[in-house]
Amino acid sequence: MENNETKPRKDKVPVPPKRPFNFYWIYGVIVVMILGMGLFNFNSNLVRIDISDYDRYLAAGDVQGIVVNGDAVLVTIKKDSLAKEEHKKQMAASKPEAGAAQYTFYIGNTPQMQQQVVEEARAKKVDVRIEPQNDFGKEALQWILFLGAIALVWMFMMRRMGGPSGPGGQIFNIGKSRAQVFEGGKSTDITFNDVAGLDEAKEELQEIVDFLKTPKKYTDLGAKIPKGALLVGPPGTGKTLLAKAIAGEAQVPFFSLSGSDFVEMFVGVGASRVRDLFKQAKEKAPSIIFIDEIDAIGRARGRSVSMGANDERENTLNQLLTEMDGFGTNTGVILIGATNRADVLDRALMRPGRFDRQIFVDMPDLNERMAIFKVHLKPLKMDIAVDVEFLARQTPGFSGADIANICNEAALIAARHKKTSVEKQDFLDAVDRVIGGLEKKNKIITTEEKRAIAYHEAGHATVSWLVEHASPLVKVTIVPRGRSLGAAWYLPDERHLTTTEQMLDELCAAMGGRAAEFIMYGKVSTGALSDLEKVTKQAYAMVSVYGLNDKVGNISFYDSSGQNEYGFSKPYSDHTAQLIDEEARAIVEGQYERAKKILSDNKDKLTALATQLLEKEVIFKEDLEKIFGDRPFAREEQVLKPVKPLNGSGPVAPAVTEGGAPENAGNTSIA
């Protein structure tokens, strides 16, 4: 399933990836060298003085000669004057060469200042030499710095506009494909053996891989290679992992990218990238293209609320449709897409000839969960008492990603308690953590609130124990967890068909908490929020979706195609809407009254259960058996079979917590 860990490969030693050389270092070194050349003073032995110091030396007769070079004047001191203390201090840090100038000062570029200095020096019988100023190097340096700065800014802007470096990284390559290519021995190191469960999906995809490896076996019978396969299923079930396995199995070039890689702010870029992608794939045919989250570009055309707002996305889709099966030939290129929103895809994209196969990747059943657990338990240091079948039975409705999360959480919990191995209780705590959230034992709750929570949870447990089709209880707690103040855990049956009686019993058990509050206190609280949300949705589904109401009849207003997603009108009249509201309310109120009657007939047992819950805070199935006796409705134990049962009208619905837990994974009783 999704995010399954790959099997460790002992024959390969992991090599740390080499960091690519960054050419920006070269640019930086060049700039530093240029700046250094400009700032480096070749006359570093000269001591800079003020013009007043020069006038004083000139008046004292210490100056032997001067050289006027533009705006600078170089001063040479007489040898006998160098012995003076003043000059020794000035030149203590520098060591001027013999016969060379010792001082320098600046007079500016004004001719009047230069003429004055020259006349004063000649009046003192000082040797004066005037040299023309050479500004070529300075001007060249200024131009180099200016042009270099512009070039650096331009390159930086182009890389920022074009995205990351590599194909498509420059502004001139923005229309190029950004696909990651696996070829020439490069692989994901994942094979179909690393994918637990999904036998039917693997069989379909293995056939495509075999067709690419040995096409003659199929072409001799007149078969044609499928043009595309679409992986559809809930999040976390293994769609992307299957694509990685295909990349590892197929000995052909494999192009991997996401649907969002085609989306860009510039007009026409998406269509250009599609053309470039298929051009590369055709050049390396036979090849496979994998587009993850294809609904980013494959959404049905003309379904936007503001028409014309998504013309760029629709142009990209049109180009994709043409490349997959258009006027031109497209041989040897197979497109594999993955999405969990197949209902919003365009019908032209879904037709045979483009996506010939739609592979539904469903939530794993009991057998598949066992296989997934075995994959994720391999890296863990487990206690020998851990039973994989028990863990699989405790996680109905969990995806492969959820199971991977549970195994990791169990290891973290065991490490937190400084255990040497991961035990069975650690896995149970991990399931509770994933379903209900983190325990909040230090949360401040008044005594009266705690009693109300205890009766609320006891009401759920009592009703679910005494009705036939409610899910078997696992445990009840009044310890705050996540956003809920208390919770009841159930273990639903993995059924594929649900009858009216089963749904009504589930509604009755869900209303048991509020009914218990009314029986014991004569008033109700806001604690049943999650219960009311659940029963309201389920009651409306019975009436308007599943056709389980006599007055409304065998009519369903469920739109599986998503055609009316942006519609502003309901697909039924106002009279039918009123009837649906009345029937849904009647179903909920009927089960609420039924729950109150059950609790009234068993008020003593309800009180005993709530009292025990206040003392222990957590009670289990065994505690209910001591109070109520054996459950009147025995269940047949589910038998593991190698054959997966047929898919029915609805998935298994394990309980749902309010505290942010994964959907179909638990049942919260009080908020």
N, C-alpha and C positions, 0 to 999 in steps of 0.2 A: 504494500500500500504506500501512500505518499510518505516521503521522507524515510523510507526504510533504510536501515544501515546496510552498507555493503559488507560482504564477507571479507574479513582481513586476509590479505595476500602476503604470506610469509616469504614468498620468493622474491619480493620486490622491496628494496630498501628505499624509503621515501627520501627523495633528494630535494632540498630546499630550493624553491624557484629563484632563478637569477634575476636580480633587479636590472631592468634595462637601463642602458646608459642615457643620461639626460643631456641633450645637446645644449640646453640652457646654460650648463656650466661653461661651455666654450664661449658663448656670448658674454658671460660674466667676466671671464678671464680677459677677453679682448678689451672690454670696457675698462677694466681695472688697469690694464697696461697702458691704454691711451691716456687715461686720467693721470697715471703715474708719470708718463712722459711729459704731460703738460705741467704738472705740479712740481716735477723734480727740478731742483735748482742746480745747474751745472757749475755755477760759481758759488758752490757751497762754502768755500773757504773765505769768501768776502764777508766783512762785517758791515751790516747796514747801519748808517748813521743819519742824523738829521743834517739839514743844510747849515744850521747854526754851529754844529760841531765842526763842519768843514770850514766855515768862516774863521773859527777860532784857531784851527790848525794852520790855515793859510796866513793868518795874522802873525802866528808864532814862528813862521818860516819852516814848518815841518814838511810841507808838501813839496815833493820833487816834480810830479807831473800828474796831469789828468787826461782821461780819454772820455770824450763826449760821444755817447752812442745812443742817439735818439733821446728818450726821456730819462736815461740813466747816465750817471757820471761815475767813472772808476777812478779812485784816488790812490796814488803811490806815495808812500812816506819815505823820507830820506833815511839812509841806513843809520846814521848817527842819532837820529831822532827816535828810532824804534826802541832805544834803550830807556826812554822816558817811562815813568811809572804808569802814566795815563794810557799810553799805547799798549803796554804790557797787559793791563787789565782788560782793555777792549778786545785784544786778540788772544786772551787766555784760552778760549774754547776752540779757536781756529788756528791752523798752522799754514799761513800763506807761503807760497813758493817764493824762492829767492828771485828778486827782480820783478815780481808780479805785483799787481795792485793789492792793497790791503782793505780799502774801504769802498763803499758805494752808497750813493744817495740819488734820489729821484727829483727831477726838476720839472716834469711835465713836458708836453709837446709844444709849448709856446715858444716861438722864435725869440721873443724879447728876453725870456728867462735864460735861454741858452746863450744869447749874445752877451748878457750881463755876466754870466759865469766865466765865459771865455775872456772878456775884457779884464775882469778882476784878476784872473790867473796870470795873464800876460803882464799886467802891471806889477806883479810880484816876481817877475822873471821865472815863472813856472812853465815847464814844457806842456804845451797843449796840442792834443791830436784829436781831430774830429773824424769819426767813422760813420759811414752811412748805416742807417738802421735796416736790418734784414728781418722783415715781418712775414716772410713766406711760410716758415714753419708754424708760426702762431696762427696764421690764417688757415693753413691746411688742417691744423689740429681742431680749430673751431668748426670747420666744415665737416670733418670726420665725426666729431661728437654730435653735431646736429643731425646729420644723415643717419648715424647709428641709432640715435634715440627714436627717430621716425620709424626706422626699420623694426626696432624692437616693439614699439607700440603697435605697428601694423600686424606683426606676427602674433602678438598676444591677442589682439582683437579677432583675428581670423580663427585662431584656435578656440576662443571662447564662443564664437558664433557657430563654428562647425562642430562642436562637441569634442569628445575625447580623441586622442591621437589614434592613428591607424586608419583603416578604410573608412571614409566618410568623415575623418577628423578635420580636414581642411575645408574652407568655404567652397573650393572648386570641386570637392568630392562629396558635397552634401547630399547629392542624389544617389550615391552609391549604397549598396546593401551593407548592413551592419551585422550580418549573420556570423556566428561563430562556426568555423568549418572544422570538421573532424575527418581527416584523411591521412593517407601515408603512414599508417601505424598509430596515429593519434586516436585515442579512444577514451571513453568515460570510465573504463574498467568495471562496468556493471553489465551483467548478462541476465538472461531470463531466469537463471538459477538463483539470482539474488533477490528476485521479486517473489514474495510469499503470496499465495492465493492467486486470484485473478486468472485461473486456468483457462477460462473461455477467451478472455481478452488476449492472453499470451498466445493461444492457438491461432487466433485470427492474425495477429501481427507476425507470428513466426512464419505463417504462410507467405506473407509479403516479403520477408527476409529471404525465404527459400526461393521465391520467384526471382529475386535479384541475383541469387547465387547460381541457381540452376534453372534458367528460363526454359530450356529445351523440354524439360519434363512436362511443362504446362502448355507450351506452344504446340507441341505435337498433337495435343488433343483439341487445339483450336482456341484455347483460353487466352484471354488478354490480361495483362497486368492491371490491377486496380489503380485508378488515378489518385485516389485519396482515401484516407480513413480518419474519422472524427472520433476522438475520445471524449465521452460525455459522462459526467458524474459529479457528485457532491465534492466539496473541498476536502483534501486530505486523503483521498481514496487511492491515489497512485498513478494518476495520468502522466505527470511529468517523469515519474520514475520509470514507467513503461517506455517513454521516449528515450530516456538514458540507456535503457537496456537494448533498445533497437540500435542506438548508436554504437553500443559495445558489441552487438552481435553481427550487424551488417558490415561486410567488407567493402562498402562503397562510400563515397563522399557523403557526409551528413551535415546539413546546414541547420543550425539551431538559432532561433531568435524569438522575441516576444512580439505580440501584436502591437504593443506601444512603440516598437522601434520604427514603425512606419509613420508615426504621427510626428509632425513637425510644424513649426509656425509659418513656414514658407509654402506658398501655393505650388502644387504639383510635385512636391518632394516625395510624398508617399507613393504615388503612382510610379515615379522614377525609380524608387528603391525596389518596388515590386518587379519592374522590368529588369533591373540589374540583377536581382536575386535569381530570377528564372534564367537569365542569360548565363550566369555562372553555373547554375545547376545543369543546364543543357550542355554546356561545354564539358562538364565532367560526368555526363550521364553514362550509366545509370546512377542515380543519386536520390537522396531523400531530403525533403525539406520539412522541418518541424517548426510550427508556429504555436507557441504557448499563448493562452488567453486570447484566442483568435476573435473573441467577441469585441475586442477593442477596435477592430476594423471591419468585422463581419456583421455588425448590427444591421437589421433590416432597414432598407432605404425608405425615406419618406415618413419616418415615425417620430421625428423630432417635433417638440412642441412648437418651436419657432422654425418654420420651414425655411430652408436655405442656410441655416446656421452651421450645418455640417457638410457643406459641399465638398470640402477637401477630403473628409473621411469617405464620402460616397465615391469620389473619384478614385480613391485608393482601392475600394472594394470593386469597382467596375474593372479596374486594371487587373485585379486578382482573378476575377471571374473569367476575363478574356485569356489570361495566361494559363489557367487551369484547363479550360475547354472552350477555346475560341476558334476563329477561322484558321489560325496557324496550327501547325502540328506541335504536339508536346509529348514526345515519346521518351520514356526512360526516366521521367521525373515523377516521384510520388510525394504527395503533400499529406502530412499528418498534422492534424490540428487538435487542440485540447481546450476545453471550456467547461465551466459549470453553469453556463447560461445559454444552453442550446435553444431555449424558447425565444430568444431575441435575435437569433441569426436569420439572415435573409434566406428566403426560400430558394432563390436561384443558386445559392452557395450549397444548399443541402441536397440538391437533386443528384441522381446517379449520373456519372460522367464527370462529376467534380469530386464530391465525397461519396464514393460508391458504398462505403461501409460506415455505419455508425455503431461504435462499440460502447456500450453502457458499462461504466465502471461503478458498481454499486457498493454500498457499505458491506463490509465482510460479514459472513455468517459465522456460526460457531466454529466450524472446521477451519475456515480461513483465519479467524482470530487466533486460533491455536498456532497455526503456521507463522503468523506475524509475530506472536509472542516469542516463538523459538528463535526467530531472527534477531530480535532486539534483546533477548536475554543472554545471547552468547557472550557479549563483552562484559557482562556483570558477574561479579563473584557472589553466587547465590547459595543460600542454605539448601540442603538436600531435601528439606520438607516442603519446598515450594512446588505446588502442583500446577502445571501449565493449563490443564483442562479447567481447574477451578478458577484461574484468573480469566480464562476466556468466557466462562459462564457469568462472571461478575461484571462483564463489560459489554452488554448488548447495545447495539447502536453506535459503538465507537468506531471511528475510522482508523486507518493505519497510523496517521499522524498523531491521533489521540493516544493510541497504544504506545507509540514511541515516547510520547511525553510522560505517560504513566511510568514506564520503565525508568526513565531518567529521574523523575520525581522520587521514585522508590529508592534509588541509589543515593540521592541527595539526603533523603530522610534518614537512611541508615548511617550515612557518614555524619549527619548532625548528631546522632545519638552514639557515635563512636563505636559502631558495631564492626565486626570483622567480616560479615557477610550480609547480604540483603535477605531479609526474612519475609515470611508470608504477611505478617502484620504491616510491614513497610509498604507492601503493595496495596493493601486495603486502605492504609492511610493516604497513599498517593491517589487512589481512586476518589476518596472523600475530598482530598485537596483539589483535584481537578474539577469535580462535580460541584462542590459546594463553596469552594473558596477557603481562605485561611481562617482557622479558628481564632475567635476573639474572646478568650476566657476572662480577660480583665475589663470587659465592657460593663459599664455601670447600668444595672437593671434593678428596679425596685421590686420588693417582694410581691406586690400585687400584680405587677406586670409579669413576673416570672410564673405565678400561678396561672394567669390567663394563657400564657404561652404553653404551659404544661397541659392544660385542658384542651387547648387548640390541637396540639400534636396528638394527644390521646384520642381526640375525636376522629382524626384521620386514621389512626391505627385501628380503632375499634370498628369503624364502618368498613374499612378495607378487609378486616378479618372476617366480617360477618356477611359480606356480599360475595356472590359466587365468582364473578368474572374480574374482580379487582386484582391488581398485581400483588404477588406475595410480598409481605413485609420483610425487610432485612433488619433495619434498626430505626429507632427514633431518638432524637436528641433535642435538648433545649439549650445547647451551647451555641451562642451566636457564631455564625460562620458566613463570611462574605457579607452580603447585604441582608441576609435573613437572620431572624432571631431564633429560629428553630427549623428543623427539617426532619422529614421522614423519608427513608430510603426504601425503594421498592425494586424488585427484580422482575421486569416484564417478561412475558413469554415472547419468543421470537416467532410471532405469527405474521402471516402475509395477508390474511383476510380478517376483517373485524365486523362482527354482527352488531345489530342495534342494541341487543341486550348487553353486550360487552361495553359498548360506549356509554350506555346509561349507568352501568355499575361504576365505571371510571368517574363519571360526573358525580355520582352519589358520594364516592369516597373523597373526591376533591372538595365537596361541600361539607364534609364531616367536621372540619375545623370550625367553621362559622356556626354550624348547628350546635356544636358542643359549647361554644361561648354563650349562645342564646339559652340553652338548657340550664346551664349552671349559673349564669348571671342575669338572665332576662334581657340582655342587651348585647350588641355586637360592637366590634372595633374595626380599625383599618388593617388589622393583621392579615386579612384574607385577600389582599390585593392580587397576589400572584395566582391564587386559586380562582378568583373571579375572572381574571384575564384568560386563564386556561379554559374554564368551562364556557365562557362566552364564545370564544373562537370555535370550540368544539361543537357547541350547540348550533351555531350558524352554519358550520360545515355540514352537520347532519341534515339541515333543512335545505340549504341552497347549493351544496356541492355533491353530497353522496346520495341524495334522493331518499332519505330514510324517514320522511314525514308523510303521513297519510293525506293531510290537507293540501300541502303544496304538490305532492305527487312525485312521480318518477321523472323529475326535471333537475338538471344540473346547470348552473350558471358559471361553472368553472371554465376558464379560457386557457387551455394548454398551449395554444399557439401564440398567445400574447398579442393578438391583433387589436384588442381593446385596451391596451396598456395606457395609451394616452387619450382614451375616449372621455368625453365630458358627460356622458349620459349612461345610465344603468341599462342593462339588457332586459329589464322587466318593468312593468308598469308600477304606478304608485300604489295601486291596490295590492299587487303581489308583494311589493316592498313592505307594506303594512302587515300583510299576512306572515311574511318571513319573520318580522320583528316579534309578532305575537306568538308564533309557534316556538321560536328560540327562547323567548322569555318563559313560556309555559313549560318547556323542557327543563330549564334550569330550576324554576320554582318547584316543579314536581319532584325533582331529585333532592332539593333542599328539604322539602317536607318529609320525604322518605328518610333522609338522614336523621332528621329530628326524631322521627318515630323509632328508628332503630336505637338511637342513643337513649331515648326515654325508657324503652323496654330494658336497657342494659345500663342504667345509670349507676348502679352499685359497682359494676365492673369498670365503667369509665372512671369513677372516682378512685378506685383502687389502682388503676393504671397511671392516672395523673399523680397520685401520691408517690408511687414508686419512681416515677419519672423525676419528681422534685428531689427525691433522695439521691438517686444515682446519676441524674442528668442524661445518661445514655442507657437505653434498654434495647434488648435484642429480641429476636423471634422466640427464643426459649422463655423469656419472661412473659410474653403474651400467652404462651401455651400453659403456663402455670396458673394464669388468671382465667383464661377463656376455655382451656382444654384444647383438644385437637381441633384443627380447622375443619368445619363441616364439609368443605368442598376440597377433596383431595385432587391433586394434580398428577398427571402422568409425567414421569421423568423424561426429559428430552433425550433421545438416543442419537448418538453421533452416527451419521451416515456419510458414505463417500460421495453420494450424489447430492448436488445442491437442489433444493426444492424450487418449484416454479415461482416466478415473481408474480405477486398478486397486485391488488389495487392500491395497497398502501404499505409503507415501510413499518418496521417495528418502532414503537414509540416509547422508549425508556423515559423515565421521568425527567422533568426539566426543572432546574433550579433557577431562582431569581438572581443569584449572586454572580452572574456573569459566566456560568458554566456552559460547556458546549450543549447545543440543542440536542434533545433526545438522549439525555444522559443522567437524569435524576429527577426528584420531585420535591419541591419546596412547599412547605405548608404554611409558613407565616413569614411576613416581611418585617 
